[in-house]
C-alpha cells in the first residue's frame, strides 16, 4: 500500500504557499488535482508542473457526493500501484469532502495518508469581512445545506458555492431564516490577487453572477429583536425560561405539572377543531399552543433540576429510531400492518419479562369513548372480537332492548349501566367499520351546532323568542336546516 500525500493549495496566489509544499508539488511524479480551476494552477503550469485533474468527473454526476466518492475511490485504487500526490484548494482539513472520504478509507485500511497542510481560505474570509471568530461562527457546505444547521445568532460562512444551482439552493435555504433584504457579503477568491468582495440583499445574490469556483458567502447575525429570530426553536426556549425566570410572569412562575394538565387537554382539543376545519392558520397557531405546554413542562423540570427539553428530545429520538428499525436499521416492513406488528413486538421487548395485563397498556386518563375503542382494539389483537360488524350490530340491538327494559324499571344506576353497555357496543360496531368514535361524534356535534344555529337565526329573523314558538315550527326550521338552509 502506497501513501497518498494530500497538499492544500491555499486560498490564493503562489506566494502564499510554503517553500516546502511548493517543492513537493513540483517534484511529485504523480500529481492529481481535485480541480484545476484555482489561481495557483496557472503559475504551476508556467513552472512546468504536470498534473491530471478530476474536473471531468463533475460532468458525469448530478450531485457532488457522487463526484467526491468517485474521486476518493480513484485515488485509493491508484495508490495501490504508486505513490500519489493529491492537491486540493485551501487547506485539506477545511471544507474538503474528498479528504474526509479518504480518511474514512484509511480507517478501513484501504490506503495510507500524509496530510501536508496549506493555508485555509477561512483566514482570508474572516479578514475580508472583518469578523472575529471568537464571537461565534459556523462554516457550512453550500452543496449540502441543512436548515437545522443554521443559527441566526452566529456569523455564518458558506463555502463551496461553485455554481448558479448551488447559489440558488443556498439562497432558498437562507430565506427560511433571514429577511429577504438581509445584507449578504459575497467573497470571491478570498486572499488572492483577484479577491472580490461585495454586498447584496439576500433575495438578489443569485442575480447576474458569473461562475466562480472560489466563491463563499458571509451572512451576519440577526438582531435579537428581528422577527425572523422567532423562527428558531432556541428562541422559544429562551422566551419560556424568561417567563418563569426572575422578573418574569407571575402566572407562569406559579404553574406546576399538575396545574397545567387541563390546559394540555384544552389545547389539544382546540388543535383537533382546527384540523377538522382545515384552517391552516389556526392549525399553526394551535400547534404552537400545544408546543407551549411541552416547553412549560420541560422548563418546570429544568427549574426543579429534574430534566430539560433536551432530555425530552433525546428520549423521543431514541424511541423513534429504536421503534423504526425498517427505516434506521436492517429490518424490513412492506406494509402498515408489518409496521404495527413490529412496533408492538418492540414495545413488548422494552417492557421486559415483567407480566402485564393486556389492557393495562391503555392510558388510564383517556376519555371514556376513546378508552372503549382502545380496549376493544387491544382485545381484537388476541382474537377476542366479533367476526364482522353485522354480528356486533346484533349486540347493539340486544343492549338497546336491555336499556329499554331499565327505562321501564326506573332504577337510575341500572339505567346508567345499560346505557354504558349500549355505548360500548356501538363503539364496537364503528371500530369494525373503521369508524373512530371521537371523530364521528365530533362531526355530529358540529352538525348539531350548525343546524341549531340555523333555527336560532330563524328566531332572530322573525323577532321571536324561544318561548314564542311551538315545537312544530321549530321542527320545520330544523328540517330546513337539514336540507342545507343558510344561517342568516
N, C-alpha and C positions, 0 to 999 in steps of 0.2 A: 504494500500500500504506500503510494507516494503522497507527498504533502501538497495541499492547496494553500498557497500563500495569498492572503487577501490584503489588498492595499487600498487605502482611501485616497482618492484623487484630490480631496479638498473641495472647497466651495467655489474657487475662482481660478486665478491665473497660476502659472507655473512657479512664480516666485514665492507662493505660499507653501509649496511642497518642500519638505526637508531634503537635504542632500542625500541622506541615506535611502529614502524612499525613491528619489529620482534615479539613483544608481540601480536599485532593484528593478525598476521599470525598464530601464534602458538595457539591462543585462539579461532580462528574462528570455529564456529560449521559447517558452510557450506563454504568450500573454493574451488573456481573454478579457474583454470589456463588456460590462452589462449593457452599456450604450456608448456609442462614440459621440453622442450629442452632448459634449461637455467642452468648455473653453480650453482646457489644458490639452485635449487630444490633438488639436491643430498644432500646438507647439511641439508635442512629442513627435508628430509626423515629420515636422521640419528637422528634428534631430535624428531622423532615420529609424525611429522605433516602429516595428511592425507588430500587428495585432490582428485579432479577429473579434468582432463584436457580436452580441446576441440580438441586435436590433431587428433582424428578420423574424425572430420568434414572436415579437409583438404583433406582427401582422397575421399570425396563424391562429390566434385565440381571441375570444370575445371578452375574456376577463383577465385581470392581472394575476390572480392566484395561479391560474394555469401557466401563464408565462413564467412566473417565478419558479414554480415547481419544475418546469421543463429545463430552465437554466441550471438549477441546482442538480438535477438528475444528470444532465450532460457533463457538468463539471466533475461529479463523482465518478462517472464512467471513464472520463478522460484521465483522471488521476490514477487509475489502476495501472496505466501503462507508462506514465511520465509525470514529472513534477509540473504543476500548473500555477501560474500567477494570475490571479483574478482581481481586476481593478473595478472599483465602484465609485460613484460620485460621493463627495463628502467624506464622512467617517463611516467605516464598515458597521459600527455598532449603533448608528443613529439612523432610524427610518430606512433600514435596508432589509427587506424581507428575504431576499435570496440568501443573505448571510445567516439569518435566523434558521432558514431551512437547512443550510449546510451544517449549522451547529447541531441540529436535531439528527442529521445523518451521522455526524461524528459520535454522538452519544450512542447510536446504534452500532458503532464500529465499522461503518461503511467508508469512512475517509478520515484523514488527519488534517487539521487546520493549523495555520500560523497566521494570526491576525496582526497586521503590521501598523494599523492606525491611519492617521490622516486628519486634516483639520475639518471640524464639523461646520456645516452651514449654519448651525444654531447660534454659534457665537456671533456671526455676522448679521443674522436676523435680529438678535437682541440689540445689537449696536444700531442697526438701521432704524428701528422703531423706538430706541431709547427706553428700553424696558429692563428693570432689574428683576431677574427670575426669582429672587427670594420673596417677592410679593405673591408668588404662587402662579404657576403657569402649567399648561398642558400642551403636548405635542401630539397631534393626531395625523393619521394617514388619510390623505384625501381620496385614495382609491378604495377605502374601506371605512367610510364614515358610519359611526354608530350614534344614534341620537342620545342614548343613555350616557355616552362618554362626555357630553358637553356640560360644563359648569360655567354659567354666565358670570359668576363672580370672579373667575380667574382670567388671566391673559391666555388667549388661545392661539396657537400656531398650527397651521395645517400645511403639511408638506406633500410632495408627490402629486401636485396639481398639474399633471402633464398636458392635458388637452381640454378641448371645449366640453367634451362629455363629462369628464371628471369635474370640471369647474361648475357646470350646471347642476350636477348632483350635489356638490358641496353647497352651492347657493340654496337649493331647495331644502336641504337639511338644516342649514343655519336659519332659514326663515321661519322654522318652527320655534326657534328660541330667541330670536332677535327681531327688533322692528325693521321694517323694510328699508328705512332710511338710516339705519345704524352705519356709521362710517367704518369702512374696512380698508386696511392697508395691504396693497399687493406688492410683493418683493420679488423681483426677477434678477437672477444672477447675483445673489447676496455675496458681498465681499469681492466680487470680480471687477475687472476694469469696465465691464458693461452693466454694472449694477443699475437697476431702475426701480425706484420706489415711488409709488403714487397712491393716492387715496380716492376711494369711490364709495358711493352708497351701496349697501348690500344688494339692493334689487338690480343694480346695473353692473355688477362685477363681471358678468359674462357677456357684456355688450362690446362688440368690436375689439376683442382681444386676440392677438396673434398667438400661435402655438409657441410655447416656451417650456422646455423640459426642466428649467431651473426656477420655476415659479412656486412661491409659497405665499400664504395668506396669514395676516395677523388680524385678530378680532379683539378689540379692547373690552374690558369688563363692562357689564351694565351697571348703572347706578342702582343702589338697593331699592329706591322708590319706583323704578321703572316697572310698569305693569307686566312686562314680559318676564320679570323675575318671578311673578306669581305662578308661572307655569312649572316651576321647579318643585319637586317633592320636598327638597330640603327646606324651602321657604315655608311650606305648610307646617312642617315640624317645628320650625322656629316660631311661627305665629302661635301655635298651641302652647309651646313652652312659655312664651311671653304672657299669654292669657292666665296661665296657672302660676307664673313666677311672681317675684316681688313687684309690687306696683301694678299687678295685672287685674283681671276681672274678679270681683268677689264671688260671683255665681260660679265661675269655672273653678275657682280655688276651693270651693266647698264640696264639689262633686266627688263621689266615690263610685266604685264599680257597681254597688247596689243601687245608688240613686240614679245612675244612667241607664239601667236596664230598660225602663219603659220607653226612653227616647229612642233606643236602638230599634225596638219593635215598631214604634210610630214611624220612624224614618224609613224603615224597610217597607212598610205598607204604602207609604207615600211614593216610594220608588215604583212599587208594583202598579200603582194607579197611573203613574206617568208612562210606564211601559204599555199598559192597556190602552192608553190614549194615543200612543205612538207620538208623543210630544218630545222631540229630540232635546229642545232647550230644557224642558223640565227633567228629562232623564239625566242630563248632565248635572243639573242643579241638585237633584235628589241623590245621585251617586256621590256628589260632594258631601251631602249631609250624612250619608252612611259612612263615608271615609272619615268625616269629622269624629264620629263616635269611636271608630277604631283608633284614631290618633289620640283622642282624650283618654281612652282606657290605657293605651300604651304610655302616655305621659304620666298618668297616675301610677302605673307600675314603675316607671323610672323615678318618680318623686319618692316612692316608697322604698326604692333600692331593690326592687324585686326583678324587674325586667324592663326592656326598652323596645321600641318599634323594630330595631334591628333583630331582636330575638324573635319577634313575630314573623318577620320576613324570612329569617333563616329557617324557622320551623315550617313555614309554608313551602319554601323552595325544596327543602329536604323531602317533605311529604309528596309533593307533586312529582319530583324526579323518581323517588322510590316507587310510587304507585303507577308510574307510566314507563315500565321497562321496554314497552314496544316502541317508545319514542326515544328514550335516553339510554336504553340498554340493548340487549341482544334477543329480547323476546319478540314474538310476533302476535299481532291481533288484527284480523282482517275485517271484523265487524264490531258493531256496538255491543252485541251480546258477548263477544270474546273479551272486550274491554271490561265489561261489568263483572264477568266471571273472574277475570284476573284480579280486578280491584278487590272483590270480596275475599279472594284467596290471600291476597297480600295483607288485608286488614286482619284476617284471622291469624296470620303468622305474627303480626305486630302484637296481637293480644297475648301470644304465647300459649302455653298449655293450660292456663287457668280456665276452669269450666265457666261458661257463661250461658244464661238462658237466651234463646234466640231473640225474643222480643226486647230484651234489656238493651239491645243496641239502638233502639229507637229513643230519641231525645225526650226526656220526661216533660220538658216545658213546651212541647209543640202544642199548637191549638188542637182542640179535640177532633175536629174534622180531619185535619192533616194526620194526627196520630192514628186515627182509624184506618186511613188509607195506607200508612206505613206498616201498621200491624198486619193488615191483610196481604200486603206485598211481601212482607217477610215470610208469612205463613205459606204463601203460594210457592216460594222457592223450595220448600221441602215437600211439596205435593199436597198440602192441606188447602184445597181450593175446589171450587166448582169447575166442572168441565167446560162450561160455557155460560154466557150472560143470560141465556134463557132460563137455565136451571136456577141461577142466582135470583132472577126476577120472580120465580115461583116463591122463593123465600121472602121476597118483599111482600107479596100478596098474603103470605101466612102471617108475617109480622103486622101488617096493616089490620088484618082481622082481629088479632090479639089486642091491638091498640084500641080498636073499635069496642071490643068487649069491655076493656077497662074504662072507657068513657062512660059506659052504662053503669059500671060497678061503683064509680065515684071515688075510688081510692087514689089520692093525688100522687103518692110515692110510686105506686104501681103504674100509674099513667106515665110518669117520667121515665120509668124503667122501660116500658114498652115503646115509648116514643124514641128513646135512645136506641133500642133494638131496630126500630124501623129505619132510623137514620143510618145506622151501621150497615144494614142490608142494602140500602140504596147506594151507599158509597161503594159497596162491593160490586154492584152492577156496573156503576160508572167505571170502576177500575178495569173490569173485564172488557169494557168497550173503549179503553184508553182515554177515559174522561177524567181529568184531575178535578176532584170535588171543589177545591178552593177556587180554581179558575171558573168552573161552571157557576157556582153560587155568586161569584163576583160579577159575572156577566148578567145574571138575573137581577142582582141588586142594582146594577147600572140601568138595566131596562126598566125596573120599577121606578127608579128615580126620574127618568125622563118622562114616563107615562104619567106619573103622579104630578110632575111639574106642568105637564100639558093641561091636566084637569085644573090645577091651581091657576094657570094662566087664563083659562076659560072663565073661572070665577071672577077674576080681576076685570076681564073684558066686559063681563055683564054686570060689573059693580055689585057683586053678591058676596056674602059671607058663607061659610060652610053650613051654618045652621039655616040659611035661607033656601037651600036647595035640597030636594029629596034624593034618595038613593037612586031612583030610576034615572034622573037626569045625570047624576054623577056616572052612572053605568054607561049612559050614551056617550058621554065625553071620553070615558075610559076606552070604549070600543073605537072611537075616532083616533085616539092615541095609538091603539094597536095597529090601526091601518096606516100609520105614519104621519099623523097630523103634526103640523108645525107648532112649536111653542111660540106664543106671541110675546 
